[in-house]
Amino acid sequence: MSRRMLVTLGIAAVLMACLPTTATPTPSPPPISPTATISTGGITPTPTVCVPDAAYVADVTIPDGTMMDPGTSFVKTWRVRVEEDCGGPFMAELIFDGGTDMGGPPSVPVTMPAEGNEVDVSVQLAAPQEPGTYRSYWRFRTQEGLVFGPR
């Protein structure tokens, strides 16, 4: 090969290297539309249970700490305010919840008013035969068996 041919081939190679290259386009993936699928996964939601509530307002009769002769019968009356009625007035009962059994009934039916209203609740009791300090605790129970209110 002649020197001239070599120079021409060299220049041609350099010029070819300077030419812009044509890129082969890469195919882009088709657009994906987001879809929402709700799956319960076989889980059954547990219904929430509303538990009523009541707050102590006052002793209407026989304030706590009252001294009584042994064996004296009395009616204890509390005033309570309904804090949660779970949808309106409802039937409940006042039940003995501990402390000293003072001969009261096991339960007293009570019509609980709508939320925000007050009700007086009474129970017939008797002071124990032995002198001393005694406490008797009472709470409310719904017809479904849910116990609520102050103790």
Backbone hydrogen bonds, N-H to C=O, Kabsch-Sander energy under -0.5 kcal/mol:
donor,donor_aa,acceptor,acceptor_aa,energy
6,L,2,S,-2.1
7,V,3,R,-2.2
8,T,4,R,-2.2
9,L,5,M,-2.6
10,G,6,L,-2.3
11,I,7,V,-2.6
12,A,8,T,-2.5
13,A,9,L,-2.2
14,V,10,G,-2.2
15,L,11,I,-2.7
16,M,12,A,-2.2
17,A,13,A,-1.6
18,C,14,V,-1.1
19,L,15,L,-0.7
19,L,16,M,-0.6
23,A,21,T,-0.7
33,S,31,P,-0.5
37,T,35,T,-0.5
39,S,37,T,-0.6
43,I,40,T,-2.0
44,T,42,G,-0.5
50,C,48,T,-0.6
51,V,49,V,-0.5
53,D,84,E,-1.9
55,A,81,R,-2.7
57,V,79,R,-3.0
58,A,79,R,-1.5
60,V,58,A,-0.7
60,V,77,T,-2.4
61,T,77,T,-1.5
66,T,63,P,-1.7
71,G,127,A,-1.1
71,G,128,P,-0.8
72,T,69,D,-1.9
74,F,125,L,-2.9
76,K,74,F,-0.6
76,K,123,V,-2.5
77,T,75,V,-0.5
78,W,121,V,-2.7
79,R,58,A,-2.8
80,V,119,V,-2.5
81,R,55,A,-2.6
82,V,117,N,-2.8
83,E,53,D,-2.3
83,E,81,R,-0.6
84,E,53,D,-1.9
90,F,112,M,-1.7
92,A,110,V,-2.7
93,E,141,R,-1.8
94,L,108,V,-3.2
95,I,93,E,-0.5
95,I,139,R,-3.4
96,F,106,P,-1.2
97,D,137,Y,-3.8
98,G,137,Y,-0.6
100,T,135,R,-4.3
102,M,100,T,-0.7
108,V,94,L,-2.0
110,V,92,A,-2.9
112,M,90,F,-2.9
112,M,110,V,-0.8
116,G,82,V,-3.6
117,N,114,A,-2.0
119,V,80,V,-2.5
121,V,78,W,-2.9
123,V,76,K,-2.1
125,L,74,F,-3.2
126,A,102,M,-2.0
127,A,72,T,-2.9
134,Y,132,G,-0.5
137,Y,98,G,-3.1
139,R,95,I,-2.2
140,F,148,F,-2.3
141,R,93,E,-2.0
142,T,146,L,-2.4
143,Q,91,M,-0.7
145,G,142,T,-1.7
148,F,140,F,-2.4
